[in-house]
Amino acid sequence: MVVVDRKRKAVQPFFPSHMMGVEFWFRVVVFSALFVYCGFIFLLLFVDALLPFWSVENSPMPALLQLWQNPIARAELAESVWLSVATASITASLSAFFGIPTAYALSRFRFPGAIVVDTVVDLLIVVPPLIIGLTLVAVFGQTRTGNWLNETIGFLYTPQGIVVAQFAVASALAVRVFKAAFDQVNPRFEQVARTLGASPLYAFFHITLPLAKNGLLAGLVLAWARAVGEFAPVLVVAGTDIGKVLPVQAFLNMSAGNIELTFVVTTLMVLISATALLTFKRLGGQVYIW
């Protein structure tokens, strides 16, 4: 008996000895594009890794050491890190609170207007973040309901505005990941549970959620990382005084000529993004639009 591992994919060598003609040159083109593109990305990452150790402004000291000797810059960086982590955590929690039911509905039910809802969710992924920020300013500044919410809760130029701006961008991506997680869970498990007397609520919390747990956690991580890296909507909605999250801090210091802090923030953001992406992959998260 021959045992076949269905999880193991068949891997072909780059250039088998029997390959000739068109197929050979096809693979040459494909792998050339792969190596050039990956080389470009690795070059960017390599430069990002070296930025804190470069000397700036004709100073013999690297940027990281200059930052360490500047207490004001260190305080600004610590404040930006805390603000980014706190607001992104709230944003990720809100994305899970609203995104999990939304993704479950899109995954399991067919209802009138479902394609419209699905398209609207995708629209927030492709619309430029700056446009989303300008739209939020218009909503809270020019509409009656938005004005009431802004006067009651306070969204424009407040920490709450940072969360709203991050949520508007990160939530759509979270819904995509959550939906992919639910799509991978066979609906028959819920149906069997229902035939055995389980309520829809019990089947959801005790059958579907545990099976989709890794994918949902991956979506939470991706939403958090997307929120941490958000720049344009935060700048527009919260301003430069309140909205000093890491990307805004990097922009302000670059504009003011504080290159050492800009370099350190750039490398820190790359490390955060890489860690979040590795965690996302480790949890088995998937993203797809259709």
SEFI-740145 format. One record per residue (C-alpha): x negated, y, z negated; residue in three letters. Coordinates in pm, whole numbers, plus 50000, padded with zeros to 5 digits. Layout:
<node X="X" Y="Y" Z="Z" gudo="ALA"/>
...
END
This chain:
<node X="50000" Y="50000" Z="50000" gudo="MET"/>
<node X="49874" Y="50346" Z="50090" gudo="VAL"/>
<node X="49958" Y="50626" Z="49848" gudo="VAL"/>
<node X="50002" Y="50966" Z="50009" gudo="VAL"/>
<node X="49966" Y="51283" Z="49804" gudo="ASP"/>
<node X="50240" Y="51502" Z="49945" gudo="ARG"/>
<node X="50114" Y="51809" Z="49758" gudo="LYS"/>
<node X="49778" Y="51802" Z="49932" gudo="ARG"/>
<node X="49771" Y="51991" Z="50259" gudo="LYS"/>
<node X="49582" Y="51857" Z="50557" gudo="ALA"/>
<node X="49269" Y="52071" Z="50595" gudo="VAL"/>
<node X="49100" Y="52085" Z="50930" gudo="GLN"/>
<node X="48733" Y="52174" Z="50976" gudo="PRO"/>
<node X="48657" Y="52510" Z="51131" gudo="PHE"/>
<node X="48518" Y="52368" Z="51454" gudo="PHE"/>
<node X="48557" Y="51991" Z="51500" gudo="PRO"/>
<node X="48298" Y="51828" Z="51723" gudo="SER"/>
<node X="48557" Y="51723" Z="51980" gudo="HIS"/>
<node X="48693" Y="52077" Z="52025" gudo="MET"/>
<node X="48636" Y="52236" Z="52365" gudo="MET"/>
<node X="48757" Y="52511" Z="52592" gudo="GLY"/>
<node X="49052" Y="52734" Z="52504" gudo="VAL"/>
<node X="49107" Y="52587" Z="52158" gudo="GLU"/>
<node X="48745" Y="52654" Z="52062" gudo="PHE"/>
<node X="48759" Y="53019" Z="52166" gudo="TRP"/>
<node X="49099" Y="53060" Z="52004" gudo="PHE"/>
<node X="48951" Y="52957" Z="51671" gudo="ARG"/>
<node X="48653" Y="53183" Z="51727" gudo="VAL"/>
<node X="48886" Y="53482" Z="51768" gudo="VAL"/>
<node X="49102" Y="53385" Z="51468" gudo="VAL"/>
<node X="48813" Y="53334" Z="51229" gudo="PHE"/>
<node X="48633" Y="53642" Z="51357" gudo="SER"/>
<node X="48936" Y="53852" Z="51267" gudo="ALA"/>
<node X="48953" Y="53678" Z="50929" gudo="LEU"/>
<node X="48588" Y="53745" Z="50847" gudo="PHE"/>
<node X="48599" Y="54109" Z="50962" gudo="VAL"/>
<node X="48913" Y="54183" Z="50761" gudo="TYR"/>
<node X="48788" Y="54006" Z="50448" gudo="CYS"/>
<node X="48450" Y="54177" Z="50486" gudo="GLY"/>
<node X="48624" Y="54514" Z="50493" gudo="PHE"/>
<node X="48815" Y="54431" Z="50171" gudo="ILE"/>
<node X="48505" Y="54294" Z="49997" gudo="PHE"/>
<node X="48316" Y="54610" Z="50092" gudo="LEU"/>
<node X="48581" Y="54825" Z="49925" gudo="LEU"/>
<node X="48579" Y="54606" Z="49614" gudo="LEU"/>
<node X="48199" Y="54613" Z="49601" gudo="PHE"/>
<node X="48194" Y="54992" Z="49617" gudo="VAL"/>
<node X="48466" Y="55013" Z="49349" gudo="ASP"/>
<node X="48259" Y="54789" Z="49122" gudo="ALA"/>
<node X="47955" Y="55016" Z="49161" gudo="LEU"/>
<node X="48131" Y="55352" Z="49126" gudo="LEU"/>
<node X="48094" Y="55384" Z="48745" gudo="PRO"/>
<node X="47719" Y="55323" Z="48775" gudo="PHE"/>
<node X="47656" Y="55585" Z="49043" gudo="TRP"/>
<node X="47508" Y="55922" Z="48954" gudo="SER"/>
<node X="47726" Y="56217" Z="49050" gudo="VAL"/>
<node X="47675" Y="56591" Z="49094" gudo="GLU"/>
<node X="47296" Y="56562" Z="49115" gudo="ASN"/>
<node X="47283" Y="56416" Z="48765" gudo="SER"/>
<node X="47044" Y="56129" Z="48691" gudo="PRO"/>
<node X="47302" Y="55971" Z="48461" gudo="MET"/>
<node X="47565" Y="55733" Z="48600" gudo="PRO"/>
<node X="47931" Y="55832" Z="48586" gudo="ALA"/>
<node X="48009" Y="55591" Z="48304" gudo="LEU"/>
<node X="47739" Y="55740" Z="48082" gudo="LEU"/>
<node X="47851" Y="56094" Z="48162" gudo="GLN"/>
<node X="48203" Y="55999" Z="48062" gudo="LEU"/>
<node X="48077" Y="55847" Z="47736" gudo="TRP"/>
<node X="47900" Y="56171" Z="47647" gudo="GLN"/>
<node X="48208" Y="56383" Z="47721" gudo="ASN"/>
<node X="48457" Y="56351" Z="47430" gudo="PRO"/>
<node X="48725" Y="56552" Z="47608" gudo="ILE"/>
<node X="48712" Y="56325" Z="47915" gudo="ALA"/>
<node X="48718" Y="56016" Z="47692" gudo="ARG"/>
<node X="49026" Y="56146" Z="47514" gudo="ALA"/>
<node X="49199" Y="56216" Z="47846" gudo="GLU"/>
<node X="49119" Y="55869" Z="47972" gudo="LEU"/>
<node X="49246" Y="55702" Z="47653" gudo="ALA"/>
<node X="49567" Y="55906" Z="47668" gudo="GLU"/>
<node X="49622" Y="55811" Z="48033" gudo="SER"/>
<node X="49562" Y="55442" Z="47962" gudo="VAL"/>
<node X="49810" Y="55445" Z="47674" gudo="TRP"/>
<node X="50071" Y="55637" Z="47875" gudo="LEU"/>
<node X="50033" Y="55406" Z="48176" gudo="SER"/>
<node X="50055" Y="55086" Z="47969" gudo="VAL"/>
<node X="50353" Y="55207" Z="47764" gudo="ALA"/>
<node X="50560" Y="55339" Z="48054" gudo="THR"/>
<node X="50477" Y="55042" Z="48279" gudo="ALA"/>
<node X="50580" Y="54799" Z="48005" gudo="SER"/>
<node X="50916" Y="54974" Z="47967" gudo="ILE"/>
<node X="50957" Y="54980" Z="48344" gudo="THR"/>
<node X="50881" Y="54607" Z="48374" gudo="ALA"/>
<node X="51134" Y="54530" Z="48099" gudo="SER"/>
<node X="51402" Y="54735" Z="48275" gudo="LEU"/>
<node X="51315" Y="54566" Z="48604" gudo="SER"/>
<node X="51369" Y="54228" Z="48442" gudo="ALA"/>
<node X="51691" Y="54339" Z="48270" gudo="PHE"/>
<node X="51853" Y="54461" Z="48590" gudo="PHE"/>
<node X="51655" Y="54261" Z="48846" gudo="GLY"/>
<node X="51714" Y="53907" Z="48718" gudo="ILE"/>
<node X="52097" Y="53926" Z="48742" gudo="PRO"/>
<node X="52068" Y="54103" Z="49078" gudo="THR"/>
<node X="51829" Y="53842" Z="49217" gudo="ALA"/>
<node X="52045" Y="53557" Z="49085" gudo="TYR"/>
<node X="52354" Y="53701" Z="49252" gudo="ALA"/>
<node X="52171" Y="53742" Z="49584" gudo="LEU"/>
<node X="52028" Y="53391" Z="49561" gudo="SER"/>
<node X="52336" Y="53197" Z="49455" gudo="ARG"/>
<node X="52646" Y="53378" Z="49581" gudo="PHE"/>
<node X="52781" Y="53482" Z="49919" gudo="ARG"/>
<node X="53000" Y="53790" Z="49883" gudo="PHE"/>
<node X="53120" Y="54070" Z="50112" gudo="PRO"/>
<node X="52846" Y="54324" Z="50160" gudo="GLY"/>
<node X="52569" Y="54094" Z="50037" gudo="ALA"/>
<node X="52354" Y="54174" Z="50341" gudo="ILE"/>
<node X="52400" Y="54546" Z="50272" gudo="VAL"/>
<node X="52288" Y="54503" Z="49911" gudo="VAL"/>
<node X="51993" Y="54292" Z="50023" gudo="ASP"/>
<node X="51892" Y="54558" Z="50276" gudo="THR"/>
<node X="51921" Y="54837" Z="50019" gudo="VAL"/>
<node X="51687" Y="54648" Z="49786" gudo="VAL"/>
<node X="51437" Y="54602" Z="50069" gudo="ASP"/>
<node X="51471" Y="54969" Z="50161" gudo="LEU"/>
<node X="51311" Y="55077" Z="49834" gudo="LEU"/>
<node X="51007" Y="54867" Z="49926" gudo="ILE"/>
<node X="50947" Y="55031" Z="50264" gudo="VAL"/>
<node X="51053" Y="55391" Z="50193" gudo="VAL"/>
<node X="50747" Y="55606" Z="50112" gudo="PRO"/>
<node X="50712" Y="55653" Z="49735" gudo="PRO"/>
<node X="50687" Y="56030" Z="49779" gudo="LEU"/>
<node X="51033" Y="56033" Z="49939" gudo="ILE"/>
<node X="51171" Y="55835" Z="49645" gudo="ILE"/>
<node X="51025" Y="56093" Z="49406" gudo="GLY"/>
<node X="51173" Y="56383" Z="49600" gudo="LEU"/>
<node X="51510" Y="56208" Z="49606" gudo="THR"/>
<node X="51501" Y="56161" Z="49228" gudo="LEU"/>
<node X="51430" Y="56532" Z="49184" gudo="VAL"/>
<node X="51726" Y="56612" Z="49407" gudo="ALA"/>
<node X="51953" Y="56371" Z="49216" gudo="VAL"/>
<node X="51865" Y="56507" Z="48871" gudo="PHE"/>
<node X="51838" Y="56868" Z="48980" gudo="GLY"/>
<node X="52108" Y="56920" Z="49242" gudo="GLN"/>
<node X="52398" Y="56687" Z="49163" gudo="THR"/>
<node X="52656" Y="56733" Z="48888" gudo="ARG"/>
<node X="52612" Y="56387" Z="48736" gudo="THR"/>
<node X="52235" Y="56408" Z="48768" gudo="GLY"/>
<node X="52230" Y="56749" Z="48598" gudo="ASN"/>
<node X="52438" Y="56613" Z="48311" gudo="TRP"/>
<node X="52206" Y="56316" Z="48268" gudo="LEU"/>
<node X="51901" Y="56541" Z="48283" gudo="ASN"/>
<node X="52043" Y="56777" Z="48022" gudo="GLU"/>
<node X="52159" Y="56489" Z="47800" gudo="THR"/>
<node X="51864" Y="56250" Z="47822" gudo="ILE"/>
<node X="51599" Y="56452" Z="48001" gudo="GLY"/>
<node X="51441" Y="56301" Z="48312" gudo="PHE"/>
<node X="51261" Y="56582" Z="48493" gudo="LEU"/>
<node X="50915" Y="56659" Z="48354" gudo="TYR"/>
<node X="50953" Y="56418" Z="48062" gudo="THR"/>
<node X="50810" Y="56073" Z="47977" gudo="PRO"/>
<node X="51152" Y="55931" Z="48063" gudo="GLN"/>
<node X="51099" Y="56068" Z="48413" gudo="GLY"/>
<node X="50780" Y="55863" Z="48444" gudo="ILE"/>
<node X="50975" Y="55545" Z="48368" gudo="VAL"/>
<node X="51252" Y="55633" Z="48615" gudo="VAL"/>
<node X="51000" Y="55708" Z="48890" gudo="ALA"/>
<node X="50813" Y="55385" Z="48827" gudo="GLN"/>
<node X="51137" Y="55185" Z="48805" gudo="PHE"/>
<node X="51264" Y="55317" Z="49138" gudo="ALA"/>
<node X="50962" Y="55167" Z="49315" gudo="VAL"/>
<node X="50868" Y="54863" Z="49106" gudo="ALA"/>
<node X="51218" Y="54720" Z="49053" gudo="SER"/>
<node X="51273" Y="54636" Z="49420" gudo="ALA"/>
<node X="50953" Y="54434" Z="49434" gudo="LEU"/>
<node X="51051" Y="54256" Z="49113" gudo="ALA"/>
<node X="51390" Y="54161" Z="49258" gudo="VAL"/>
<node X="51217" Y="54004" Z="49559" gudo="ARG"/>
<node X="50997" Y="53788" Z="49336" gudo="VAL"/>
<node X="51287" Y="53696" Z="49107" gudo="PHE"/>
<node X="51498" Y="53594" Z="49407" gudo="LYS"/>
<node X="51215" Y="53379" Z="49542" gudo="ALA"/>
<node X="51196" Y="53206" Z="49201" gudo="ALA"/>
<node X="51571" Y="53134" Z="49197" gudo="PHE"/>
<node X="51565" Y="53016" Z="49560" gudo="ASP"/>
<node X="51314" Y="52747" Z="49461" gudo="GLN"/>
<node X="51552" Y="52604" Z="49200" gudo="VAL"/>
<node X="51791" Y="52351" Z="49352" gudo="ASN"/>
<node X="52152" Y="52465" Z="49290" gudo="PRO"/>
<node X="52252" Y="52102" Z="49245" gudo="ARG"/>
<node X="52098" Y="52107" Z="48897" gudo="PHE"/>
<node X="52352" Y="52370" Z="48793" gudo="GLU"/>
<node X="52633" Y="52186" Z="48967" gudo="GLN"/>
<node X="52551" Y="51863" Z="48786" gudo="VAL"/>
<node X="52543" Y="52048" Z="48454" gudo="ALA"/>
<node X="52884" Y="52200" Z="48532" gudo="ARG"/>
<node X="53032" Y="51858" Z="48609" gudo="THR"/>
<node X="52908" Y="51739" Z="48269" gudo="LEU"/>
<node X="53101" Y="52014" Z="48096" gudo="GLY"/>
<node X="52844" Y="52293" Z="48074" gudo="ALA"/>
<node X="52966" Y="52650" Z="48115" gudo="SER"/>
<node X="52812" Y="52876" Z="48383" gudo="PRO"/>
<node X="52638" Y="53073" Z="48108" gudo="LEU"/>
<node X="52492" Y="52758" Z="47952" gudo="TYR"/>
<node X="52375" Y="52627" Z="48292" gudo="ALA"/>
<node X="52209" Y="52959" Z="48369" gudo="PHE"/>
<node X="52022" Y="52995" Z="48040" gudo="PHE"/>
<node X="51937" Y="52628" Z="47981" gudo="HIS"/>
<node X="51889" Y="52496" Z="48336" gudo="ILE"/>
<node X="51807" Y="52771" Z="48585" gudo="THR"/>
<node X="51602" Y="53009" Z="48372" gudo="LEU"/>
<node X="51363" Y="52742" Z="48236" gudo="PRO"/>
<node X="51304" Y="52606" Z="48587" gudo="LEU"/>
<node X="51243" Y="52954" Z="48730" gudo="ALA"/>
<node X="51040" Y="53073" Z="48429" gudo="LYS"/>
<node X="50699" Y="53092" Z="48598" gudo="ASN"/>
<node X="50835" Y="53281" Z="48897" gudo="GLY"/>
<node X="51020" Y="53526" Z="48673" gudo="LEU"/>
<node X="50709" Y="53588" Z="48465" gudo="LEU"/>
<node X="50515" Y="53643" Z="48786" gudo="ALA"/>
<node X="50771" Y="53902" Z="48894" gudo="GLY"/>
<node X="50740" Y="54074" Z="48559" gudo="LEU"/>
<node X="50361" Y="54092" Z="48595" gudo="VAL"/>
<node X="50386" Y="54225" Z="48951" gudo="LEU"/>
<node X="50641" Y="54489" Z="48849" gudo="ALA"/>
<node X="50413" Y="54599" Z="48564" gudo="TRP"/>
<node X="50112" Y="54628" Z="48794" gudo="ALA"/>
<node X="50314" Y="54818" Z="49054" gudo="ARG"/>
<node X="50436" Y="55060" Z="48788" gudo="ALA"/>
<node X="50085" Y="55119" Z="48653" gudo="VAL"/>
<node X="49962" Y="55213" Z="49000" gudo="GLY"/>
<node X="50247" Y="55446" Z="49092" gudo="GLU"/>
<node X="50135" Y="55796" Z="49184" gudo="PHE"/>
<node X="50352" Y="56013" Z="49409" gudo="ALA"/>
<node X="50695" Y="55969" Z="49243" gudo="PRO"/>
<node X="50545" Y="56019" Z="48896" gudo="VAL"/>
<node X="50366" Y="56334" Z="49008" gudo="LEU"/>
<node X="50682" Y="56477" Z="49162" gudo="VAL"/>
<node X="50930" Y="56380" Z="48888" gudo="VAL"/>
<node X="50717" Y="56422" Z="48572" gudo="ALA"/>
<node X="50465" Y="56683" Z="48684" gudo="GLY"/>
<node X="50096" Y="56711" Z="48604" gudo="THR"/>
<node X="50130" Y="56802" Z="48236" gudo="ASP"/>
<node X="50357" Y="56517" Z="48125" gudo="ILE"/>
<node X="50292" Y="56258" Z="48396" gudo="GLY"/>
<node X="49919" Y="56205" Z="48340" gudo="LYS"/>
<node X="49921" Y="55833" Z="48408" gudo="VAL"/>
<node X="49601" Y="55680" Z="48547" gudo="LEU"/>
<node X="49656" Y="55755" Z="48920" gudo="PRO"/>
<node X="49762" Y="56114" Z="48845" gudo="VAL"/>
<node X="49464" Y="56153" Z="48613" gudo="GLN"/>
<node X="49230" Y="56040" Z="48890" gudo="ALA"/>
<node X="49388" Y="56286" Z="49134" gudo="PHE"/>
<node X="49369" Y="56579" Z="48891" gudo="LEU"/>
<node X="49006" Y="56512" Z="48803" gudo="ASN"/>
<node X="48910" Y="56473" Z="49168" gudo="MET"/>
<node X="49078" Y="56807" Z="49240" gudo="SER"/>
<node X="48894" Y="56970" Z="48947" gudo="ALA"/>
<node X="48558" Y="56822" Z="49043" gudo="GLY"/>
<node X="48530" Y="56581" Z="48748" gudo="ASN"/>
<node X="48394" Y="56303" Z="48964" gudo="ILE"/>
<node X="48269" Y="56084" Z="48680" gudo="GLU"/>
<node X="48616" Y="56037" Z="48530" gudo="LEU"/>
<node X="48762" Y="55980" Z="48877" gudo="THR"/>
<node X="48514" Y="55701" Z="48946" gudo="PHE"/>
<node X="48581" Y="55528" Z="48614" gudo="VAL"/>
<node X="48960" Y="55549" Z="48659" gudo="VAL"/>
<node X="48928" Y="55410" Z="49013" gudo="THR"/>
<node X="48735" Y="55105" Z="48895" gudo="THR"/>
<node X="48972" Y="55057" Z="48602" gudo="LEU"/>
<node X="49274" Y="55060" Z="48833" gudo="MET"/>
<node X="49112" Y="54801" Z="49061" gudo="VAL"/>
<node X="49043" Y="54575" Z="48762" gudo="LEU"/>
<node X="49401" Y="54609" Z="48640" gudo="ILE"/>
<node X="49540" Y="54531" Z="48985" gudo="SER"/>
<node X="49310" Y="54233" Z="49036" gudo="ALA"/>
<node X="49395" Y="54089" Z="48693" gudo="THR"/>
<node X="49766" Y="54131" Z="48753" gudo="ALA"/>
<node X="49744" Y="53970" Z="49098" gudo="LEU"/>
<node X="49543" Y="53675" Z="48969" gudo="LEU"/>
<node X="49801" Y="53627" Z="48693" gudo="THR"/>
<node X="50079" Y="53647" Z="48951" gudo="PHE"/>
<node X="49911" Y="53379" Z="49165" gudo="LYS"/>
<node X="49838" Y="53165" Z="48860" gudo="ARG"/>
<node X="50207" Y="53168" Z="48769" gudo="LEU"/>
<node X="50298" Y="53060" Z="49120" gudo="GLY"/>
<node X="50477" Y="53379" Z="49217" gudo="GLY"/>
<node X="50591" Y="53433" Z="49574" gudo="GLN"/>
<node X="50715" Y="53738" Z="49761" gudo="VAL"/>
<node X="50913" Y="53734" Z="50081" gudo="TYR"/>
<node X="51159" Y="53976" Z="50235" gudo="ILE"/>
<node X="51385" Y="53738" Z="50427" gudo="TRP"/>
END
